[in-house]
């Protein structure tokens, strides 16, 4: 009997968005290849990985890229990010050798990255096929923040060479423009569908059923909003993270519904209040949920994300100052008054899973 196919998965730990992209694809791939062995290299908590990825996985708890250093969910620390890249790449050859040794020891049939570049470079060195998937790449992000830093030219070239070494770089809608990639292939959106449990939420949260329930979720990088200072809005309820410790009559903590998956909360609420990010935007559009998002004009990925959501979903952008003052009633009413667009189909899941299955079976 032949051994099961083995896929080595490398995930960025820059928030939860990379896991949110990759997990539905991995789950669909396992439906096609039920005996597939998965090794996941990522520094996210095991519980977070297991919540998204079905079945058994072997873990390598290590980050293999820098991403960008964040002060909060909205603030990039450019100087600290540049220094982090310089430190990371000062020992690039030893890092690459160690990663190649790890891959040689595990002997996977293929590498799949969203979007750490070190495993892609190591796979290229060993001749292991690789597929990348993401709506962005760190070479483009770094270049956007530091376009004229001559000290980063070699770093940028190393990143770009690693990404272009993959057999294909799958770009799920909505992806930022990445003309520097020679192997890019556009696919449809990737998102999981939630289950509408609004009746259950109303009962458990003592709601009468006519309230506007706003899910406040800013992704995997923390940003504490001053909800205590927001004015009370008629018939509005806010579902907020437990860690914020907010106590006021119109807020509900996530711990009241901790057993309900986030995607079901999203499907069951009336509005998602969030920051621009692939996972939140794609999941909202594919679950037919309006989005009130805080504008993040410095993030290179935002223009494409926002245009796509405005075209395919329901969304309104607000200034960051509105999160401080709580001046949210007018944009919320305007958002809810928009003609509701139908939920999108996440066609990118099957497209990506089919691509991975073909590449694996070719081995």
N, C-alpha and C positions, 0 to 999 in steps of 0.2 A: 504494500500500500504506500502511495506517495505521501510525503509529509505535507502538512497544511501550508498554504502560502502565508508568508510573514510580511506584514507592512509595518515599517518604522515611521511613526508620526511625530513631527516636531511642531509644537505650537508656541506662538508668542504668548507671553504672560502680561502683555500690556492691556490691562482690563480683561473683560470677558468676551469681547467681540470676536476674537480669532477662534476661540472654542465654539462660539455660537455659529460661526460659519462652517467649521470643519465637522462638528458632531453630527448634524443631519446627514451629511455625505457619508461619514463612516458608518452610521446606522443603516443607511440604504445599501452601502457596499456589503455589509454583513448579511443582509437579506439575500444578496446575490451569491455571496461566498460564505456560507454559514460556518465553515471551519476556519475562517481567517484568523490568524494570530495577530494581535495588535500590541505593539510596544509604543508607549506615548512618553515623549520627552517634554516636560513642561514643569514649571514651578508653581502652578496653581494648586490649591488644596485638593486632596484626593476626593473629598466629598463633592466638590464642584465638578470635577471631571466625571465622577460616577453618576451625577445627576443628569448629565447631558449625553454621555456615551454609553450605549447599551452593551451588556455582556462584560466578560472578563477582559481586563487590560493589564499589561505589565507596565510598570512605571519607571522612568528615569527622572528623578527630581532635580532638574538642572535647567537654568535658563540659557539659551544659546543665541540670544541676540540682545541688543541694548534697548531697542525701541526709542522712546523719548522719555526723559526724566520729567515727571509731572509734579507740580506743586499742588494741584487739585485736578478735578475732572475737567476743568476748562483752561488751566494755566500750564503752559510748557516752560520749563526752565532751560532756556537755550544754552546758556553758558555751561550748566551742569551736564547737559546732554552732550555737548561737544567734548567735554572732558571725559565723559564716560566712554565715548567712542574711541578717543585717543588711548585711554587706558586699556580698553578691550583689544584694540588692534596692535598695541605695543607688544603683546604676546600672541599675536595671531598665529604664527607658525606652530607654536606649542599647542595652542587651542585646537588648531586644525588637525594636528597629529593625534591628539587625545580623542577627538571626535571620530577620526578615521579608525582608530584602534577600537573604539566602542562599536562602531558599525561592523568592523571586520569580525569582532567577537560574536556579535548577535547574528550576523549573516542574514539580514533581511533580503527579501526579493525586490523590494522597492522602498524608496523614501518618499514621504508625503509631507510637505511643509506648508504651514500657514502662520507666518512667513519667515521663520528663522533662516538665515542665510548660511550659517556655519554648517549645519547638516547637509545642505545642498552642495556646498563646496567639498565636504568630505566624501559625499556620494560620488561626485564627479572624479575625485582623486582615485577612488576605488573602482570606478566603472559600474556603479550601481545605478540603475535607472531612477529618476526622480520626477515627481510632479509637484508643482507649486500651485497654491490657490489663495487668492486674496483680492480684496477690493483696493489695496494699496501695496506699496513696497517701501521698505525703509530707505532705500537709496533715493527715491523720489521725495520722501518726507524730509530727509536730511538735507538734500539739495535745496528744497524750498525754504528752509529756515536759514541755511548758511550757503547762499549761492556763490559768494565770493571769497570763501575761506580757502586759501591755497593749501593749508595744512591738512585739509580733508579730501583733497583730490584723490590721493591713493586709496583712502578708506572708501570713498564713493565708488571708485573703479572696482575695488574688491567686492563690494556688495553687488554691484551690477553684474559682474562676471558670474557670481554665484547664482543669481536669479536666472541669468540667461543660459546657465548650464543645464537647467531642468529640461526635460523632454517637452513640456508644455507648461505655461503659466496661465491657469484658468482665472478669468476675471469676472466674478459674478456681478450682475447689475444690482445696485449702481456702483461702478468702479470709477476711481479717478483716472484721468487720462495718463497713460504710461507709455509714451512713444519710445522710450529708451529700451523697452523690452522687445526682443526679436522673436519671442516664442509665445506671445500672448494670444489667448483665445477667449472671446466674450461668451458668457453663458447667461442664463436667466437668474433671477433672484434666488437666494437661499434663506429659508426661514422655516421654523416649525409652526404648526398650527396648534392653537390652544383650544380648550373646551370651555364653552360658556357656562359658568357656574354662578351666574348673578343671583339667582334665587337663593342659593345656599349662602352666598355672601350677605345678602340682605338679612337673612335669618340670624346668622352668626354675629353680624355687626350691629344688629338692632336698627336696621334701616327700614324705612317704610316703603321703599321701592321707587320713589320719585326723585330721589336725590341724584345729583350729578357727582359721580364717583371718579376722582382723578387719581391715577396711579403715578406717584412720584418716584421715578427710577432713573438715576444718572449714570448707570454703568458700573464697571468694576473699580473705577478710581474715585475715591471718596470726595464729595463736596457737600458740606453741611449747609443747608439753607436756613435762614432765620425765620422759620415758619411762625414762631411765637409772635413776631412783630407784624405779620400779615393781617390785614383787615378781614373780618368775617364776611363771607359772601353768601347771599341768600341761596339756600338749597344746595350748597356745595360741601362736599366731604373730600378730605385728602387722605390717601393711604400712603403713609410715609415709612421710611426705614426705622426699624426698632432702635438702632444705635443712636438715633437723634434724640431720643428721650422726650419727645414733644407731648405735652399734656394740655389739651384744650378740647372743647366739646366737638369741634368740627374736624378733628383729625383722628385717624385710626392707625395704630402701629401694625407693622407687618407681622409681629409675633402673634397677633390674634388669628392669623390665617397662615401660619408658618408651614403647615402641612400641605398647602396648595401650591403647586408649581408656579413660578413667575409667569410662564406663558399663559396659564389659565387665568391668573389675575389680570393680565393684559387683555385677554379676550373678554373678560367679564366686566371690566371697567368702561367708563364712557370716554375717557381721555387719558393719554399718556403724556406726562410732563417730563421732558428729558433733554439731553444734549445731543447734538448731531453725532451719530455713530452708525456704522453699518448694521449691527445687530438690532438696535432699537428701531431704526427706520424700516428695515426690511421686515422685521416681525410685525410691526404696526401695520404696514401696507398689506402684508399677506394675511393679516387677521382682521382687516377692515376697521382699524381703530384710528381716530383722529389724533394728531400729535401737536402739542404745543411745545416748541423747542426754543432753547436759548441760543441766540446766534453766537457763533464762534468763528469770527471772520479770519483769524490767523491760522486756523487748521487747514492745511492744503486740500484735504479730502472734502471739506464742507460744501463748496460750490456744487460739485456734482451730486452729492447726497441730497442737498436741499432742492435742486432743480428736479431731480427724479421724484422725490416725495411729493412735491407740489404738483407734478404731472400725473402721478399714478395713485396718489392717496389724498388725504385731507390733512393740511398742515398750515400752521401760522408760526412765524418766527417772532421772538420778542427780544428786546435788549436785555443785557445782563442786569441792568439796574432794576428791572421789574422783579427780579428774584429777590432783591433786597427789600424793596418797598411793598411787594405783594400786590402790585398794580396789575392784576391778572383778569379782572372781571370782563373788561371790554374784549380783549383778545379771545378769552374763552367763549364768550357769547358769539363772537364772529365766527369762530371755528365750528361751533356746533350748528350754526346757521348755514354752513356750506352744504350744497347738495352732496350727499354721501356717495363716494365712489365705491364700486364693488371690490372685494378683496382680491388681490392678485394671486395667481398660482405660482408656487415656488419651483418653477421648472428647472432651476439650476441644480437642484439636489440630484435628480436623475441624470442630468447631463454630466455632472461631475462624477457620480458613482459609476456610470457607464464607462467613462474615460479611464478611471482607476481600474475597473475590472478588466478592461481590454489590455491595459498595460501590464497588469499582474499576470493575466492568463497567457500573455505572450512570453512570459518567462518560463 
